[in-house]
Amino acid sequence: MKKKLFSSLVIIMIFILITILTISNKLESDGNLSIGFPFKFYIKYGGKRDILLDSNFDIKFFVFDIFILLLSILTFEILKKRNKNSS
């Protein structure tokens, strides 16, 4: 059980690290700030715009990201179990 929890935590930490490394912050040059891996679930708009949009949090993309994270954990556990049984 502890090994399963540890491997799940490692996958979560890798996913968080990839999300942090893929942040695009171009607010200083009238660009946007976008966060999310693989789907961008948060965007903060910069620069002058006709429409008053300050930021946008897309719950659908956030749920997709969490789903992909859980799918990654499940796939890793299945592969680990299959490898253990074949040895």
C-alpha positions as CSV (number, residue, x, y, z in Angstrom):
1,M,0.0,0.0,0.0
2,K,2.8,2.4,0.8
3,K,4.6,1.7,-2.5
4,K,1.3,2.4,-4.3
5,L,0.9,5.7,-2.5
6,F,4.5,6.6,-3.1
7,S,4.3,5.9,-6.8
8,S,1.1,7.9,-7.1
9,L,2.6,10.8,-5.3
10,V,5.7,10.7,-7.6
11,I,3.4,10.8,-10.7
12,I,1.4,13.7,-9.2
13,M,4.7,15.6,-8.4
14,I,5.9,15.0,-12.0
15,F,2.6,16.3,-13.4
16,I,2.8,19.4,-11.2
17,L,6.4,20.0,-12.2
18,I,5.5,19.7,-15.9
19,T,2.6,22.1,-15.4
20,I,4.9,24.6,-13.7
21,L,7.5,24.3,-16.4
22,T,4.9,24.9,-19.2
23,I,3.5,28.1,-17.8
24,S,3.5,30.8,-20.4
25,N,3.8,34.3,-18.8
26,K,4.0,37.1,-21.4
27,L,2.1,39.7,-19.4
28,E,5.0,42.1,-19.4
29,S,4.8,42.5,-23.2
30,D,1.0,42.8,-23.5
31,G,0.7,39.0,-23.8
32,N,-1.2,36.4,-21.7
33,L,-0.5,34.2,-18.8
34,S,-1.6,30.7,-19.4
35,I,-1.4,27.7,-17.0
36,G,-2.2,24.1,-17.6
37,F,-0.8,20.9,-18.9
38,P,-1.8,19.4,-21.3
39,F,-4.8,21.7,-21.6
40,K,-4.6,25.4,-20.6
41,F,-7.2,25.7,-17.9
42,Y,-6.3,29.3,-16.7
43,I,-5.7,32.3,-18.9
44,K,-5.1,35.9,-17.7
45,Y,-5.3,38.4,-20.5
46,G,-2.9,41.3,-20.8
47,G,-2.7,44.4,-22.9
48,K,-5.5,46.5,-24.3
49,R,-8.7,44.7,-25.3
50,D,-12.0,45.8,-26.6
51,I,-13.8,43.3,-24.3
52,L,-13.2,43.5,-20.6
53,L,-11.8,40.1,-20.0
54,D,-9.4,39.9,-17.1
55,S,-9.0,36.2,-16.7
56,N,-10.6,32.9,-17.6
57,F,-10.7,29.7,-15.6
58,D,-12.1,26.8,-17.7
59,I,-13.3,24.1,-15.4
60,K,-13.8,21.7,-18.3
61,F,-10.0,21.8,-19.2
62,F,-9.1,21.5,-15.5
63,V,-11.2,18.4,-15.2
64,F,-9.6,17.0,-18.3
65,D,-6.2,17.6,-16.8
66,I,-7.2,15.8,-13.6
67,F,-8.6,12.9,-15.6
68,I,-5.4,12.6,-17.5
69,L,-3.4,12.6,-14.3
70,L,-5.6,9.8,-12.8
71,L,-5.4,7.9,-16.0
72,S,-1.6,8.1,-15.9
73,I,-1.6,6.8,-12.3
74,L,-3.9,3.9,-13.2
75,T,-1.8,3.0,-16.3
76,F,1.4,3.1,-14.3
77,E,-0.1,0.8,-11.6
78,I,-1.4,-1.6,-14.2
79,L,2.0,-1.8,-16.0
80,K,3.8,-2.2,-12.6
81,K,1.4,-5.1,-11.6
82,R,1.8,-6.7,-15.1
83,N,5.6,-6.5,-14.9
84,K,5.5,-8.0,-11.4
85,N,3.4,-10.9,-12.5
86,S,5.6,-11.7,-15.5
87,S,8.8,-11.9,-13.4
